[in-house]
C-alpha cells in the first residue's frame, strides 16, 4: 500500500506546478509584448518579464530551502491559459480589440498565479517554513500589483480604444 500523502507532498507538488508555469510565462511574455499595440501595455509586459525571471529565482530558493531539486511538473492549466492568449493574438491581430484581449489573457495568468502563491504561502506558514513563506509572499504581492496595473491600464486606455 502506498504511503499516505502529506501537506509536505502537496506543497512540493504545487511548487513544481508553479515553477513550470513561471518558466512558460517567461517564454510567453516576449510574444505578448511584441503583439501589444499600446506602448504602455508593451512596457508592462516587458517589466513583468523581468519580475517573472525574479519569481523563478525565488522559487529556486524555496526548492533549496526544502532540500529538493528545482524541477517543474507540467501544468495543464497554464498551458491552456497561454494557448488562449496565442489565439487572441492570432484572431485579433491588427484590430482595436487586440490589446483588450491581451490584458484579459494576462489577467487570467495573474489570477492563476495569485491563487497558487496564496496557497503556497499559507502552506509554507503551516509547515513552519518561514523563509519560504516570506519569499512566496513577496511574489504574491508582485502578482497582485501587476493585476491591479493591468486593470488600471484596461480601464484608462485599452478598453476605450477597443469599444
Secondary structure as GFF3:
##gff-version 3
##sequence-region A 1 163
A	DSSP	alpha_helix	7	35	.	.	.	ID=ss1
A	DSSP	alpha_helix	39	65	.	.	.	ID=ss2
A	DSSP	alpha_helix	76	92	.	.	.	ID=ss3
A	DSSP	alpha_helix	98	126	.	.	.	ID=ss4
A	DSSP	alpha_helix	130	153	.	.	.	ID=ss5
A	DSSP	pi_helix	154	158	.	.	.	ID=ss6
A	DSSP	alpha_helix	159	162	.	.	.	ID=ss7
###
